[in-house]
Amino acid sequence: MSSTPVGTTSNPENKNIEDLEVKDAQIIFNSVWTMLVEELGEENLRFPKEIFWLNGAPGAGKGTNTNFIMKYRDLTAPPLVVSDLLQSPAARKLIDTGRLVGDREVIGIIFRQLLDPVYQSGVVLDGFPRTKVQVECVKLLFNQLVALRNKYANTLLSTHFKKPHFHIVVLFVDEKESVKRQLSRGHKAIAHNEEVRESGDGELEEIRPTDTDPEAALDRYRTFKEKTYGALKDLRAIFFYHFINAHGTIEEVRARIDQELQYQGSLELDEATYDRLSRIKIATTLSKHARQELVNRLDSYEERQTELFSQVVELIKNDFMPIVMRHAISGKALVNSENPIFNNPDALSMLIDIFSERGYHAIIDIHREEVPESVDPKTFKISTRIKRIYRVRIQFKGSEIRRGR
């Protein structure tokens, strides 16, 4: 593998190396993918719908912030930590010296783990990709998952092949801070282990050579900067890329993560669904993201009940939103509708889900009134019908008006 410094890819020699790495990635990916298909069957290659590829400089706090990211995105499956997956003696030897494990071994292990059903709704993958070849394999995986989704779109297996959502999360600290944090971790681990040995209570913590040797810590950082950081930049133009400054306190870093991972409908919904819903204004002051089940229902409406879904969206846009916008200050609106489309229970469900996805809270009450419809001219008997009135109460955070003193 090349250790080409960032910013020198215009050199013809470096370009040739990159071309070779791309070819290597194709060979490795095809080999691993073929193995999985032959062993499990293509229809069983059900990867997570949402993957956070978490990376960062040594000491940037990946492990510290993993649970925060999971909670933010409502992910319940345990994170996949690449360093924990690689337990072979050869892999451990490379890790201890700050070097990288072979791409073929890493990719084969990770892909197999991602197929565990526990990760179907989403997962945080800590420590991957780290090389140009691994970055290319992430691209190839995304393309393959899109191809599977298209292949099974109109079959009974369609629910198992959702649109993949890849997030690249990079926690960054500079060289000086990285070395400082690595050595600090080592000092704390040594002190902890001494206490455990004296008291006999607790578990010993692993101490890597890079935790105690400044030169090894520096080499580890430079490996990240030259190989991993440079390779990750290639993903900025393809996937949603979160670059987070990890300097400062835990609270400061998590505030930046919170700001970076704000809800983006375009990242959760299929393109056709998002294009249709984008006509309705977002209540940005409410929840930052919808629950995964809500997203799945909306995508199902677009796929299986397209015409009805379109009609409900247009009705909300034309009949409901003008009234809602007039109540922007109070944050409360009541809209009555007698539209027969709501005689279909699915339309009522769609209305509630659409408002929820846009950041509003909608409650529907159905009132039935008996009203005269016709009079028999001979008997003067009055015929009546039941009129349904759908009362929709819509709530959202209203505007605050500042008053002068």
For each residue, the residues with C-beta under 8 A, 3 or more apart:
1: 21 100 103 131 132 133 227
2: 14 17 18 21 132
3: 223 226 227
4: 8 9 14 17 18 226 230
5: 8 226 230
6: 225 226 229 230 233
7:
8: 4 5 11 14
9: 4 14 15 18
10: 14 15
11: 8 14 15
12: 15 16
13: 16 17
14: 2 4 8 9 10 11 17 18
15: 9 10 11 12 18 19
16: 12 13 19 20
17: 2 4 13 14 20 21
18: 2 4 9 14 15 21 22 132
19: 15 16 22 23
20: 16 17 23 24
21: 1 2 17 18 24 25 131 132 133 136
22: 18 19 25 26 132 136
23: 19 20 26 27
24: 20 21 27 28 103 133
25: 21 22 28 29 103 132 133 134 135 136 137 140
26: 22 23 29 30 136 140
27: 23 24 30 31
28: 24 25 31 32 103 104 107 133 137
29: 25 26 32 33 107 136 137 140 141
30: 26 27 33 34
31: 27 28 34 35 104
32: 28 29 35 36 104 107 108 111
33: 29 30 36 37 111 144
34: 30 31 37 38
35: 31 32 38 39 108
36: 32 33 39 40 45 111 112 115
37: 33 34 40 41 42 45
38: 34 35
39: 35 36
40: 36 37 44 45 115
41: 37 44 45
42: 37 45 148
43: 152 157 160
44: 40 41 115
45: 36 37 40 41 42 115 148
46: 115 117 120 160 161
47: 51 114 115 141 145 164
48: 51 114 119 120 121 122 123 164
49: 120 121 122 162 163 164 165 292
50: 73 75 121 122 123 164 165 167
51: 47 48 114 122 123 125 164 165 166 167
52: 69 73 75 122 123 124 125 167 169
53: 125 128 129 138 166 167 168 169
54: 62 66 69 79 124 125 126 127 169 171
55: 62 127 128 129 130 168 169 170 171 228 232
56: 60 61 62 169 170 171 172 173 246
57: 60 171 172 173 174 178 221 224 225 229 246
58: 178 181 182 210 217 220 221 224
59: 173 177 178 179 180 181 182 185
60: 56 57 171 172 173 178 181 246
61: 56 64 65 171 246 250 253
62: 54 55 56 65 66 126 127 171
63: 66 81 126
64: 61 250
65: 61 62 68 69 171 250 253 254 257
66: 54 62 63 69 70 79 124 126
67: 70 71 79
68: 65 71 72 254 257
69: 52 54 65 66 72 73 75 124 169 257 261
70: 66 67 73 75 76 79 124
71: 67 68 74 75
72: 68 69 257 258 261
73: 50 52 69 70 122 261 289
74: 71 289 291 292
75: 50 52 69 70 71 121 122 123 124
76: 70 121
77: 118 119 121 122 123
78: 118
79: 54 66 67 70 123 124 125 126
80: 85 110 113 114 119 123 124 125 126
81: 63 84 85 126 127
82: 85 86 106 110 125 126 127 128
83: 86 95 126 127
84: 81 87
85: 80 81 82 109 110 113
86: 82 83 91 92 95 101 105 106 109
87: 84 91 92
88: 91 92 105
89: 92 93
90: 93 94
91: 86 87 88 94 95 101 105
92: 86 87 88 89 95 96
93: 89 90 96 97
94: 90 91 97 99 100 101
95: 83 86 91 92 98 99 101 208
96: 92 93 208 209 210
97: 93 94 209 216
98: 95 209 210 216 217 219 220 223
99: 94 95 223
100: 1 94 130 131 223 227
101: 86 91 94 95 105 106
102: 105 106
103: 1 24 25 28 106 107 131 133 134 137
104: 28 31 32 107 108
105: 86 88 91 101 102 108 109
106: 82 86 101 102 103 109 110 128 134
107: 28 29 32 103 104 110 111 134 137
108: 32 35 104 105 111 112
109: 85 86 105 106 112 113
110: 80 82 85 106 107 113 114 125 128
111: 32 33 36 107 108 114 115 141
112: 36 108 109 115
113: 80 85 109 110 116 119
114: 47 48 51 80 110 111 119 123 125
115: 36 40 44 45 46 47 111 112 119
116: 113 119
117: 46 120
118: 77 78
119: 48 77 80 113 114 115 116 122 123
120: 46 48 49 117
121: 48 49 50 75 76 77 292
122: 48 49 50 51 52 73 75 77 119 292
123: 48 50 51 52 75 77 79 80 114 119
124: 52 54 66 69 70 75 79 80
125: 51 52 53 54 79 80 82 110 114 128
126: 54 62 63 66 79 80 81 82 83
127: 54 55 62 81 82 83 130
128: 53 55 82 106 110 125 134
129: 53 55 134 135 137 138 228 231 232
130: 55 100 127 134 224 227 228 231
131: 1 21 100 103 134 135 227 228 231
132: 1 2 18 21 22 25 135 136 227 230 231 234
133: 1 21 24 25 28 103 136 137
134: 25 103 106 107 128 129 130 131 137 138 231
135: 25 129 131 132 138 139 231 232 234 235
136: 21 22 25 26 29 132 133 139 140
137: 25 28 29 103 107 129 133 134 140 141
138: 53 129 134 135 141 142 166 235
139: 135 136 142 143 235 238
140: 25 26 29 136 137 143 144
141: 29 47 111 137 138 144 145
142: 138 139 145 146 164 166 238 239
143: 139 140 146 147
144: 33 140 141 147 148
145: 47 141 142 148 149 161 164
146: 142 143 149 150 163 164
147: 143 144 150 151
148: 42 45 144 145 151 152 161
149: 145 146 152 153 158 161 162 163 164
150: 146 147 153
151: 147 148 161
152: 43 148 149 155 157 158 160 161
153: 149 150 158 161 303
154: 158
155: 152 158
156:
157: 43 152 160 161
158: 149 152 153 154 155 161 303
159: 162
160: 43 46 152 157
161: 46 145 148 149 151 152 153 157 158
162: 49 149 159 296 299
163: 49 146 149 270 299
164: 47 48 49 50 51 142 145 146 149
165: 49 50 51 267 268
166: 51 53 138 142 239 240
167: 50 51 52 53 239 240 242 261 267
168: 53 55 232 235 236 239 240 241 242
169: 52 53 54 55 56 69 242 244 260
170: 55 56 229 232 241 242 243 244
171: 54 55 56 57 60 61 62 65 244 246 253
172: 56 57 60 229 243 244 245 246
173: 56 57 59 60 177 178 181 246 247
174: 57 177 178 247
175: 178 179 218 221 222 225
176: 179 180
177: 59 173 174 180 181 247
178: 57 58 59 60 173 174 175 181 182 217 221 224
179: 59 175 176 182 183 214 217 218 221
180: 59 176 177 183 184
181: 58 59 60 173 177 178 184 185
182: 58 59 178 179 185 186 210 211 217 220 221
183: 179 180 186 187 211 212 214 217
184: 180 181 187 188
185: 59 181 182 188 189 211
186: 182 183 189 190 207 208 211 212
187: 183 184 190 191
188: 184 185 191 192
189: 185 186 192 193 205 206 207 211
190: 186 187 193 194 207 212
191: 187 188 194 195
192: 188 189 195 196 202 204 205
193: 189 190 196 197 204 205 207
194: 190 191 197 198
195: 191 192 198 199 202
196: 192 193 199 200 201 202 203 204
197: 193 194 200 204
198: 194 195
199: 195 196 202
200: 196 197
201: 196
202: 192 195 196 199
203: 196
204: 192 193 196 197
205: 189 192 193
206: 189
207: 186 189 190 193 211 212
208: 95 96 186 211
209: 96 97 98 212 213 216
210: 58 96 98 182 213 216 217 219 220
211: 182 183 185 186 189 207 208 217
212: 183 186 190 207 209 216
213: 209 210 216 217
214: 179 183 217 218
215: 218 219
216: 97 98 209 210 212 213 219 220
217: 58 98 178 179 182 183 210 211 213 214 220 221
218: 175 179 214 215 221 222
219: 98 210 215 216 222 223
220: 58 98 182 210 216 217 223 224
221: 57 58 175 178 179 182 217 218 224 225
222: 175 218 219 225 226
223: 3 98 99 100 219 220 226 227 228
224: 57 58 130 178 220 221 227 228 229
225: 6 57 175 221 222 228 229 230
226: 3 4 5 6 222 223 229 230
227: 1 3 100 130 131 132 223 224 230 231
228: 55 129 130 131 223 224 225 231 232
229: 6 57 170 172 224 225 226 232 233
230: 4 5 6 132 225 226 227 233
231: 129 130 131 132 134 135 227 228 234
232: 55 129 135 168 170 228 229 235 236
233: 6 229 230 236
234: 132 135 231 237 238
235: 135 138 139 168 232 238 239 241
236: 168 232 233 239 241
237: 234
238: 139 142 234 235
239: 142 166 167 168 235 236
240: 166 167 168 264 267
241: 168 170 235 236
242: 167 168 169 170 257 260 261
243: 170 172 260
244: 169 170 171 172 253 256 257 260
245: 172 248 253 256
246: 56 57 60 61 171 172 173 253
247: 173 174 177 252 253
248: 245 252 253
249: 252 253
250: 61 64 65 253 254
251: 254 255
252: 247 248 249 255 256
253: 61 65 171 244 245 246 247 248 249 250 256 257
254: 65 68 250 251 257 258
255: 251 252 258 259
256: 244 245 252 253 259 260
257: 65 68 69 72 242 244 253 254 260 261
258: 72 254 255 261 262
259: 255 256 262
260: 169 242 243 244 256 257
261: 69 72 73 167 242 257 258
262: 258 259 288 289
263: 268 287 288 289 290
264: 240 267 268
265: 268 269 274 277 278 282 357
266: 269 271 274
267: 165 167 240 264
268: 165 263 264 265 289 290 295
269: 265 266 273 274 277 295 298 299
270: 163 273 274 299 302 303
271: 266 274 275
272: 275 276 302
273: 269 270 276 277 298 299 301 302
274: 265 266 269 270 271 277 278
275: 271 272 278
276: 272 273 279 302 309 310 313
277: 265 269 273 274 280 298 313 354 357 358
278: 265 274 275
279: 276 313 317
280: 277 313 316 317 321 354 358
281: 321 325 358
282: 265 358 359
283: 286 358 359 360 396 397
284: 359
285: 359 396 397
286: 283 359 360 361 396 397
287: 263 290 359
288: 262 263
289: 73 74 262 263 268
290: 263 268 287 294 295 356 357
291: 74 294 295
292: 49 74 121 122 295 296
293: 296 297
294: 290 291 297 298 353 356 357
295: 268 269 290 291 292 298 299 357
296: 162 292 293 299 300
297: 293 294 300 301 349 353
298: 269 273 277 294 295 301 302 353 354 357
299: 162 163 269 270 273 295 296 302 303
300: 296 297 303 304 305
301: 273 297 298 304 305 306 308 309 350 353
302: 270 272 273 276 298 299 306 309
303: 153 158 270 299 300 306
304: 300 301
305: 300 301 308 309 346 350
306: 301 302 303 309 310
307: 310 311
308: 301 305 311 312 341 344 346 347 350
309: 276 301 302 305 306 312 313 350
310: 276 306 307 313 314
311: 307 308 314 315 341 347
312: 308 309 315 316 341 347 350 351 354
313: 276 277 279 280 309 310 316 317 354
314: 310 311 317 318
315: 311 312 318 319 320 337 339 341
316: 280 312 313 319 320 321 351 354 355
317: 279 280 313 314 320 321
318: 314 315 321 322
319: 315 316 322 323 335 337 339
320: 315 316 317 323 324 335 337 392 394
321: 280 281 316 317 318 324 325
322: 318 319 325 326
323: 319 320 326 327 333 335
324: 320 321 327 328 333 335 360 394 396
325: 281 321 322 328
326: 322 323 333
327: 323 324 330 331 332 333 398
328: 324 325 331 398 399
329: 398 399 401
330: 327 333 398
331: 327 328 395 396 397 398 399
332: 327 393 394 395 398
333: 323 324 326 327 330 393 394 395
334: 391 392 393 394
335: 319 320 323 324 391 392 394
336: 389 390 391 392
337: 315 319 320 342 389 390 392
338: 387 388 389 390
339: 315 319 342 390
340: 343
341: 308 311 312 315 344 347
342: 337 339 347 348 351 388 390
343: 340 347 388
344: 308 341 347 348
345: 348 349
346: 305 308 349 350
347: 308 311 312 341 342 343 344 350 351
348: 342 344 345 351 352 364 390
349: 297 345 346 352 353
350: 301 305 308 309 312 346 347 353 354
351: 312 316 342 347 348 354 355 362 364 392
352: 348 349 355 356 362 364
353: 294 297 298 301 349 350 356 357
354: 277 280 298 312 313 316 350 351 357 358
355: 316 351 352 358 360 361 362 394
356: 290 294 352 353 359 360 361 362
357: 265 277 290 294 295 298 353 354
358: 277 280 281 282 283 354 355
359: 282 283 284 285 286 287 356 396
360: 283 286 324 355 356 394 395 396
361: 286 355 356 394 395 396
362: 351 352 355 356 392 393 394 395
363: 392 393 395
364: 348 351 352 390 391 392 393
365: 390 391 392 393
366: 388 389 390 391
367: 388 389 390 391
368: 386 387 388 389
369: 386 387 389
370: 384 385 386 387
371: 384 385 386 387
372: 375 382 383 384
373: 383 384 385
374: 382 383
375: 372 380 381 382 383
376: 379 380 381 382 383
377: 380
378:
379: 376
380: 375 376 377
381: 375 376
382: 372 374 375 376
383: 372 373 374 375 376
384: 370 371 372 373
385: 370 371 373
386: 368 369 370 371
387: 338 368 369 370 371
388: 338 342 343 366 367 368
389: 336 337 338 366 367 368 369
390: 336 337 338 339 342 348 364 365 366 367
391: 334 335 336 364 365 366 367
392: 320 334 335 336 337 351 362 363 364 365
393: 332 333 334 362 363 364 365
394: 320 324 332 333 334 335 355 360 361 362
395: 331 332 333 360 361 362 363
396: 283 285 286 324 331 359 360 361
397: 283 285 286 331
398: 327 328 329 330 331 332
399: 328 329 331
400:
401: 329
402:
403:
404:
405:
